[in-house]
Amino acid sequence: MAPDDTHPRVRAFMTQRLAAMTPAERFAMAAEMTDFVCDQSLAAIAATMPTATPEEIKLRWCELHYGKPLTDRLRAFLAARAS
């Protein structure tokens, strides 16, 4: 079992609040958290690649998350589209 530092009353409150949300509200919350995490990971990559363009940063993000083979295919597609 994973460590849990949340007080049981707080955990119960959080569970109750989540259960009271509509599916659309839960989806919106998940989408907002996903956007935040993606923005933070892009910022972390940008910090390690100070001279990179926004496209290079996004391609590096893609490589880290989806692998080099798929990212290489994306790079080829983008290059063909640009010419």
C-alpha positions in Angstrom: 0.0 0.0 0.0 1.3 3.5 -0.9 2.1 5.9 1.9 -0.7 8.3 2.7 -0.1 11.5 4.5 -3.7 12.8 4.1 -5.8 13.0 7.3 -8.8 10.6 7.2 -11.3 13.4 7.6 -9.7 15.3 4.7 -9.7 12.2 2.6 -13.4 11.7 3.3 -14.1 15.3 2.4 -12.2 15.0 -0.9 -14.0 11.7 -1.7 -17.4 13.3 -1.0 -16.6 16.4 -3.1 -15.5 14.2 -6.0 -18.5 12.0 -5.8 -20.8 15.1 -5.8 -19.2 16.4 -9.1 -20.9 15.7 -12.4 -18.9 13.6 -15.0 -18.4 16.9 -17.0 -16.9 18.6 -13.9 -14.6 15.6 -13.2 -13.5 15.6 -16.8 -12.8 19.3 -16.7 -10.7 18.9 -13.6 -8.7 16.0 -15.1 -8.2 18.1 -18.3 -7.0 21.1 -16.3 -4.6 18.9 -14.3 -3.3 17.3 -17.5 -2.7 20.8 -19.1 -0.8 21.9 -16.0 1.4 18.8 -16.0 2.2 19.1 -19.7 3.0 22.8 -19.3 5.3 22.0 -16.4 7.1 19.2 -18.3 7.5 21.4 -21.4 9.0 24.1 -19.2 11.4 21.6 -17.6 12.6 20.5 -21.1 12.9 24.1 -22.2 15.1 24.8 -19.2 17.5 22.1 -20.3 17.5 23.3 -24.0 17.8 27.0 -23.8 18.6 27.5 -27.5 15.9 25.2 -28.7 12.9 26.5 -30.7 9.3 25.8 -29.4 9.0 23.1 -32.0 12.2 21.4 -30.9 11.1 21.4 -27.3 7.7 19.8 -28.3 9.5 17.2 -30.4 11.8 16.3 -27.4 8.7 16.1 -25.2 7.1 13.7 -27.8 10.3 11.6 -27.9 10.4 11.3 -24.1 6.7 10.3 -23.9 6.1 8.3 -27.2 9.6 7.2 -28.2 12.1 8.0 -30.8 10.6 5.9 -33.7 7.3 7.8 -33.6 9.0 11.1 -33.1 11.3 10.5 -36.1 8.1 9.8 -38.2 6.6 13.0 -36.9 9.8 14.9 -37.8 9.7 13.5 -41.3 6.1 14.4 -41.7 6.7 17.9 -40.5 9.7 18.3 -42.8 7.7 17.1 -45.8 4.8 19.4 -45.0 7.1 22.4 -44.7 8.6 21.8 -48.2 
